[in-house]
Amino acid sequence: MPAVVIVGAQWGDEGKGKATDLLGSRVDYVVKFNGGNNAGHTVVIGEEKYALHLLPSGILTPGCVPVIGNGVVVDIGVLFEEIDGLEARGVDTSQLKVSASAHVIPEYNKVLDKVTERFLGSRKIGTTGRGIGPTYADKMNRQGIRVQDIFDEKILTQKVEGALELKNQLLTKVYNRRAVTVDEVVEDLLSYADRLAPFVADTTLLLDRAIADGKIVLLEAGQATMLDVDHGTYPFVTSSSATAGGAATGSGIAPTRIERVIGIVKAYTTRVGEGPFPTELFDASGDFLREQGGEFGTTTGRPRRCGWYDSVVARYSARINGVTDFVLTKLDVLTGLETIPVCVAYDVDGVRHEEMPVNQTDFHHAVPVYEELPGWSEDISGARSFEDLPANAQAYVRRVEELSGARISVVGVGPGREQAVVRHDLI
């Protein structure tokens, strides 16, 4: 069975965890292929609510093998905090596999991330301060530390020494912070070696053999398309490839093995951090979406910026990722609105753009062109088929589908695992 990719099609927080969990009982492996603990998934199972940051959401499904791929940056302390938290709630985490080639977030990169962001002031990016960006920078600068290095003290020490030569100059002379010693970093990372060892594997080989054996492998993106380092709203992006293309490099699975790409979109749009957001609302409508949708970050608790559905962004994501199916989440949040605006195009200095403007300046100045759709007042949280939805809710889904560049195969009508209207099978 070829691999299936799940990506966020907006700026993140679209509900990828729920979509992954919806498929969980039917897949054999769930792979996190990018990012780190700078993003989170919230998964609701019955009365239980789980907030996952570094672990793939497939870890909640018995019999499913969760994999942290080579494209992820791993804060080992956070990894074990999550494992301990799940084990305390009765979740078996013993099947977890971690790529030996994944990069590790050392403590000094978390310090640098925070002080650099403060130093930027009004030009800040809006990072979470968890060391993600500096660790990816180390990776590209070829001075990163990988999981496999923790099991060779000599190599680990050499790599930490090389990294700290420059980083301590920055910390002491630019940011007026104390220097970090090689010994403290090495000692910290070595302390995890014995516990981490049973989880470490050649995950590229593991996944290739799984696909060859007919297993279903689900590749789960962190963040989202509009935060992708190449294709997002640069520089207000994450430091990794959060698109379907990144699934291949971040997991070691050949791109020819990927058959289906599932894009996750909210029935409205949200964003955390700095950067342009054409449909952002600064009025009571924005407050309504935030409160009704519980739009506060899983990882940071920060209130999310909220706006109406942006079909220009959806079309762009469909094109960049090759989306075959959309999952439209949180349709229930729109219940009670008399009319619901949907962005169908942008106006940039009097010129209509139905596709994403090619340059950053135009996107910053884009004014949304709205189409007003009739709302509904009926409770849709109990809907289990498309026909159960009110006529206006059905019309909203159909119109958004027409505008977005791919079919909408699942509609989310609540936070629970069972609160999903399936229009087309995802696998």
FIGUNU-12100 format. One record per residue (C-alpha): residue number from 1; x, y, z. Coordinates in Angstrom, 2 decimals. Each point is the difference from the previous one (the first is absolute). Last residue first. Layout:
REM residues N
 num       u       v       w
 NUM       X       Y       Z
...
END
This chain:
REM residues 427
 num       u       v       w
 427   -7.81    5.45    2.09
 426   -1.85    3.30    0.51
 425   -3.49   -1.37   -0.76
 424   -2.31    2.68   -1.36
 423   -2.82    1.95    1.69
 422    0.90   -0.82    3.61
 421   -1.71    2.20    2.59
 420    2.14    0.10    3.14
 419   -0.90    0.25    3.65
 418    1.04   -3.54    0.99
 417    3.50    0.98    1.16
 416   -1.43    2.91    1.98
 415    0.82    3.67   -0.62
 414   -3.18    0.87   -1.91
 413   -1.54    0.16   -3.48
 412    3.03   -0.95   -2.11
 411   -0.69   -0.44   -3.70
 410    1.76   -2.72   -1.98
 409    0.58   -0.44   -3.75
 408    0.12    3.59   -1.17
 407    1.04   -0.26   -3.65
 406    2.95    1.98   -1.29
 405    0.72    3.48   -1.37
 404   -1.43    2.18    2.76
 403   -2.77    2.06   -1.58
 402   -2.39   -2.76   -1.01
 401    0.56   -1.72    3.36
 400   -0.77    3.21    1.87
 399   -3.25    0.21   -1.96
 398   -0.94   -3.60    0.77
 397    0.80    0.34    3.70
 396   -2.01    3.21    0.33
 395   -2.94   -1.52   -1.89
 394   -0.05   -2.97    2.37
 393   -0.01    2.39    2.95
 392   -2.84    1.95   -1.61
 391   -2.04   -3.16   -0.51
 390    0.42   -1.10    3.61
 389    2.36   -2.97    0.47
 388   -1.41   -3.50    0.44
 387    0.25   -0.57   -3.77
 386    3.77    0.12    0.28
 385   -0.09   -2.90    2.41
 384    0.88   -0.25    3.69
 383   -1.49    3.23    1.28
 382   -0.13    0.24    3.80
 381    2.05    3.17    0.29
 380   -2.17    1.76   -2.59
 379   -2.11    2.14    2.35
 378   -2.34    2.05   -2.20
 377    0.60    3.75   -0.39
 376    1.15    0.21   -3.61
 375    1.95    2.46   -2.12
 374   -0.57    1.43   -3.46
 373    3.12    0.57   -2.11
 372    1.57    3.41   -0.65
 371    2.76    0.14   -2.63
 370    2.99    2.01    1.08
 369    2.91    1.69   -1.77
 368    2.87    0.11    2.47
 367    2.40    2.96   -0.02
 366    3.59   -0.96   -0.86
 365    2.64    2.49    1.13
 364    2.30   -2.51    1.71
 363   -0.59   -2.43   -2.86
 362    1.04    2.63   -2.53
 361    3.22    0.70    1.90
 360    0.83   -3.69    0.36
 359    0.10   -0.69   -3.72
 358   -1.78   -2.45   -2.28
 357   -3.50    0.81    1.15
 356   -1.90   -3.20    0.87
 355   -2.68   -0.69   -2.60
 354   -3.31    1.75   -0.62
 353    1.71    3.39   -0.04
 352   -2.08    3.05   -0.92
 351    1.94    3.21   -0.70
 350   -1.20    3.22    1.63
 349    3.08    0.48    2.16
 348   -0.04   -3.67    1.02
 347   -3.52   -1.43    0.20
 346   -0.01   -3.60    1.08
 345   -2.25   -2.89   -1.02
 344   -2.78   -2.33    1.22
 343    0.04    0.84    3.71
 342   -3.04   -1.56    1.65
 341   -2.42    2.07    2.08
 340   -2.52   -1.83    2.18
 339   -3.52    1.36    0.50
 338   -2.40   -0.31    2.92
 337    2.61   -1.65    2.22
 336   -1.40   -2.45    2.53
 335    2.09   -3.02   -0.97
 334    3.41    1.01   -1.35
 333    1.86   -1.98    2.69
 332   -1.78   -3.18   -1.16
 331    2.02    0.01   -3.23
 330    3.03   -0.66    2.16
 329    1.98   -2.02   -2.54
 328   -0.07   -0.32   -3.80
 327    2.04   -3.04   -1.04
 326    1.22    0.54   -3.55
 325    0.81   -2.78   -2.44
 324    2.44   -0.44   -2.91
 323    2.32    2.83    0.96
 322    2.93    0.34   -2.41
 321    1.96    1.77    2.73
 320    0.82    3.29   -1.71
 319   -3.22    0.05   -2.05
 318   -2.43   -0.83    2.78
 317    1.83    2.39    2.30
 316   -0.38    2.84   -2.50
 315   -3.67   -0.79   -0.46
 314   -0.53    0.01    3.77
 313    1.86    3.31    0.41
 312   -2.16    1.60   -2.68
 311   -3.06   -1.62    1.62
 310    0.49    2.00    3.20
 309   -2.57   -0.91    2.65
 308   -0.68    2.91    2.35
 307    2.46    1.24    2.60
 306    1.52   -0.75    3.39
 305    3.31    0.82    1.68
 304    0.69   -2.69    2.57
 303    0.14    0.69    3.71
 302    3.33   -1.30    1.39
 301   -0.21   -3.14    2.13
 300    3.50   -0.87   -1.16
 299   -0.15   -3.65   -1.05
 298   -3.70   -0.60   -0.65
 297   -0.46    3.61   -1.09
 296   -3.29    1.72    0.83
 295   -2.89    0.03   -2.42
 294   -2.74   -1.61    2.04
 293   -2.19    0.00   -3.12
 292   -2.95    1.82    1.54
 291    2.27    2.47    1.80
 290    2.36    0.72   -2.87
 289   -2.71    0.00   -2.67
 288   -2.17    2.40    2.01
 287    2.93    2.29    0.82
 286    0.79    0.27   -3.70
 285   -3.64    0.82   -0.75
 284    0.01    2.60    2.79
 283    2.71    1.96   -1.76
 282    3.65   -0.28   -1.00
 281   -0.45   -2.64   -2.69
 280    2.84   -1.45   -2.08
 279   -0.94   -0.76   -3.62
 278    3.29    1.16   -1.54
 277    2.42   -1.54    2.56
 276    3.54    1.36   -0.34
 275    2.67   -0.91    2.57
 274    0.51   -0.43    3.74
 273   -0.94   -2.89    2.23
 272   -3.02   -2.27    0.08
 271   -2.46   -0.21   -2.92
 270   -3.61   -0.95   -0.48
 269   -2.39   -0.51   -2.91
 268   -3.66   -1.01   -0.31
 267   -1.62   -3.35   -0.86
 266    3.39   -1.36    1.03
 265    2.16   -1.65   -2.61
 264    1.86   -3.32    0.00
 263    1.59   -1.21   -3.25
 262    0.15   -3.73   -0.70
 261    2.62   -1.10   -2.50
 260   -0.41   -3.42   -1.62
 259    2.37   -2.24   -1.95
 258    3.39    0.51    1.61
 257    2.37   -2.85   -0.91
 256    1.39    1.91   -2.99
 255    1.26    2.62    2.44
 254    2.46   -2.54    1.48
 253   -0.34   -0.38    3.76
 252    2.98    1.36    1.92
 251   -2.27    1.55    2.61
 250    0.80    3.71   -0.09
 249    1.07   -0.03   -3.65
 248   -3.21   -1.62   -1.22
 247   -2.36    1.82    2.34
 246    1.65    3.31   -0.86
 245   -1.49   -0.20   -3.48
 244   -3.45   -0.33    1.58
 243    0.50    3.35    1.74
 242    1.34    0.94    3.44
 241    3.61    0.37   -1.09
 240    1.91    1.37    2.99
 239    1.00    3.24    1.69
 238   -3.46    1.40    0.74
 237   -1.33    3.03   -1.80
 236   -0.29    3.76    0.34
 235    2.98    0.56   -2.32
 234   -1.63   -1.12   -2.29
 233   -3.76   -0.37   -0.37
 232    0.21   -3.70   -0.89
 231    1.41   -1.88   -2.98
 230    3.66   -0.49    0.85
 229    0.10    0.04    3.82
 228   -3.52   -1.45    0.22
 227   -2.21    2.09    2.30
 226   -2.75    0.48   -2.60
 225    0.08   -3.76   -0.64
 224   -0.48   -1.02    3.61
 223    1.50   -0.63    3.46
 222    1.00   -3.65    0.56
 221   -0.68   -2.41   -2.80
 220   -1.25   -3.59    0.45
 219    1.08   -2.79   -2.32
 218   -2.35   -2.99    0.13
 217    1.43   -3.39   -0.92
 216   -2.38   -2.82   -0.93
 215    1.68   -3.41   -0.03
 214    0.23   -2.03   -3.20
 213    3.28   -1.75    0.83
 212    1.94    2.28   -2.35
 211   -1.48    2.98    1.86
 210    1.22   -1.39    3.32
 209    3.40   -0.82   -1.47
 208    0.47    3.59   -1.12
 207   -1.19    1.27    3.37
 206    2.51   -2.03    2.02
 205    2.82    0.80   -2.41
 204   -0.62    3.73    0.34
 203   -0.51   -0.41    3.75
 202    3.47   -1.35    0.68
 201   -0.84   -0.31    3.69
 200    0.16    1.64    3.41
 199   -2.72   -0.80    2.57
 198    2.01   -2.49    2.10
 197    2.94    2.46    0.21
 196   -1.88    2.97    1.50
 195    0.05   -1.21    3.61
 194    3.69   -0.85   -0.03
 193    1.05    3.14   -1.87
 192   -1.99    2.64    1.91
 191    2.73    1.01    2.46
 190    2.42    0.30   -2.92
 189   -1.84    3.13   -1.18
 188    0.28    1.81    3.32
 187    3.62   -1.00    0.60
 186    0.99    1.15   -3.48
 185   -1.67    3.38    0.45
 184    1.48    0.55    3.48
 183    3.47   -1.10   -1.10
 182    0.16    2.29   -3.01
 181   -0.58    3.05    2.14
 180   -2.58    2.67   -0.86
 179    1.19    3.59    0.16
 178   -1.99    2.45    2.10
 177   -2.30    2.49   -1.67
 176    0.83    3.52   -1.19
 175   -1.92   -0.44   -3.28
 174    2.70    1.06   -2.46
 173    3.28   -0.74    1.76
 172   -0.94   -2.85    2.33
 171   -2.72   -1.92   -1.84
 170    1.29    0.71   -3.49
 169    3.58   -0.99    0.82
 168   -1.35   -3.04    1.82
 167   -1.83   -1.03   -3.16
 166    3.13    0.22   -2.16
 165    2.28   -2.45    1.83
 164   -3.05   -1.74    1.47
 163   -0.83   -1.93   -3.17
 162    3.47   -1.45   -0.44
 161    0.29   -1.07    3.64
 160   -3.47   -1.59   -0.14
 159    1.00   -1.99   -3.08
 158    3.27   -1.23    1.49
 157   -1.71   -0.99    3.26
 156   -2.70   -1.97   -1.83
 155    2.59   -1.78   -2.15
 154    1.95   -1.11    3.09
 153   -3.11   -0.88    2.01
 152   -1.39   -2.32   -2.67
 151   -3.61   -1.01    0.77
 150   -1.27    3.57    0.04
 149    1.29    0.42   -3.55
 148   -2.74   -2.31   -1.35
 147   -2.69    2.53    0.94
 146    1.67    2.66   -2.11
 145    1.95    3.10    1.01
 144    0.24    2.81   -2.52
 143    3.09    1.70   -1.36
 142   -0.65   -0.49   -3.68
 141   -1.16    3.60   -0.56
 140   -3.32   -1.40   -1.28
 139   -0.46   -2.04    3.18
 138    1.20    2.87    2.19
 137   -2.65    2.22   -1.59
 136   -2.61   -2.69    0.71
 135    1.11    0.08    3.64
 134   -0.07    3.81    0.12
 133   -3.58   -0.01   -1.36
 132   -1.39   -2.61    2.40
 131    1.55    1.29    3.21
 130   -3.23    0.10    2.00
 129   -0.54    3.75   -0.10
 128   -3.51   -0.33   -1.42
 127    0.90    2.20   -2.96
 126   -1.85    3.23   -0.77
 125    2.27    1.27   -2.78
 124    1.23    3.09    1.83
 123    0.60    3.19   -1.97
 122   -1.59    2.19    2.69
 121    2.62   -1.20    2.49
 120    2.68   -2.05   -1.77
 119    2.03   -0.31    3.23
 118   -2.90   -1.69    1.77
 117   -0.17   -2.62   -2.75
 116    3.75   -0.52    0.15
 115   -0.09   -0.45    3.79
 114   -2.67   -2.69   -0.19
 113    1.45   -2.03   -2.88
 112    3.52    0.23    1.40
 111   -1.06   -1.48    3.33
 110   -1.89   -2.81   -1.70
 109    3.03   -0.63   -2.21
 108    2.26   -0.25    3.06
 107   -2.17   -2.76    1.48
 106    0.71   -2.39   -2.84
 105   -2.78   -0.84   -2.48
 104    0.82   -3.38   -1.56
 103    0.00   -0.77   -3.72
 102   -1.71   -3.07   -1.42
 101    2.43   -2.45   -1.64
 100   -0.49   -2.85    2.47
  99   -3.69    0.25   -0.78
  98   -2.27   -0.56    2.99
  97   -2.40   -2.96    0.26
  96   -2.87   -0.16    2.47
  95   -1.48   -3.47    0.64
  94    0.49    0.24    3.78
  93   -2.35    2.97    0.38
  92   -2.93   -1.84    1.61
  91   -2.59    2.52    1.24
  90   -1.25   -0.58    3.55
  89   -0.27    3.60    1.14
  88    3.36   -0.08    1.81
  87    1.49   -1.47   -3.20
  86   -1.23    3.05   -1.91
  85    1.63    2.48    2.38
  84    3.22   -2.01    0.18
  83    0.26   -0.09   -3.81
  82   -0.70    3.72   -0.24
  81    2.65    0.85    2.60
  80    2.33   -2.44   -1.74
  79   -0.24    1.83   -3.30
  78    0.25    3.38    1.72
  77    3.35   -0.97    1.47
  76    1.16   -1.35   -3.34
  75   -0.73    3.23   -1.86
  74   -0.09   -1.53   -3.46
  73    0.30    1.67   -3.38
  72   -2.08   -1.86   -2.59
  71    1.09   -0.71   -3.60
  70    1.48   -3.40    0.92
  69   -3.40   -1.36    0.96
  68   -1.73   -0.45    3.34
  67   -2.03   -3.19   -0.47
  66   -3.20   -1.22    1.66
  65   -0.81   -3.70   -0.58
  64   -3.76   -0.63    0.08
  63   -1.21   -3.06    1.91
  62   -1.85    2.06    2.61
  61   -0.75    3.54   -1.25
  60    1.11    2.86    2.26
  59    3.55   -0.03   -1.38
  58   -1.52    0.78   -3.38
  57    0.01    3.65    1.08
  56    3.70    0.18   -0.75
  55    2.01    1.05    3.08
  54    1.58    3.43    0.19
  53   -2.85    2.20    1.17
  52   -3.00   -2.12    0.96
  51   -2.91    1.34    2.04
  50   -2.41   -2.82    0.92
  49   -3.63    0.41    1.02
  48   -1.90   -2.92    1.55
  47   -3.79   -0.10    0.25
  46   -0.34   -2.06   -3.15
  45    3.26    0.42   -1.90
  44    0.88    3.66   -0.63
  43    3.27    0.75   -1.79
  42    1.81    3.33    0.26
  41    3.04    0.26   -2.22
  40    2.90    2.26    0.79
  39    2.66    2.19   -1.51
  38    3.44    1.18    1.09
  37    0.84   -3.46    1.37
  36    1.86   -0.89   -3.18
  35   -0.41    0.63   -3.69
  34   -0.06   -2.58   -2.77
  33   -0.77   -3.63   -0.85
  32   -2.37   -1.28    2.68
  31   -0.80   -3.53   -1.17
  30   -3.08   -2.08    0.73
  29    0.37   -3.72   -0.73
  28   -2.55   -2.81   -0.37
  27   -3.02    1.94   -1.18
  26   -3.69   -0.86    0.24
  25   -0.59    0.63    3.71
  24    1.80    3.32   -0.31
  23   -2.02    1.48   -2.84
  22   -2.15    2.18    2.24
  21    3.06    0.50    2.23
  20    1.88    1.54   -2.87
  19   -2.93    2.29   -0.79
  18   -0.31    0.94    3.67
  17    3.70    0.79    0.24
  16   -0.11    2.04   -3.19
  15   -2.59    2.33    1.55
  14    0.68    3.27   -1.80
  13    2.48    1.30    2.60
  12    2.37    1.08   -2.79
  11    0.28    2.97   -2.32
  10   -2.25   -1.36   -2.79
   9    0.09   -3.33   -1.85
   8    1.28   -2.15    2.85
   7    1.42   -3.19   -1.44
   6   -0.91   -3.69    0.17
   5    1.98   -2.31   -2.28
   4   -0.98   -3.54   -1.04
   3    2.57   -2.69   -0.88
   2   -0.54   -2.67   -2.63
   1   -1.51   -3.39    0.95
END
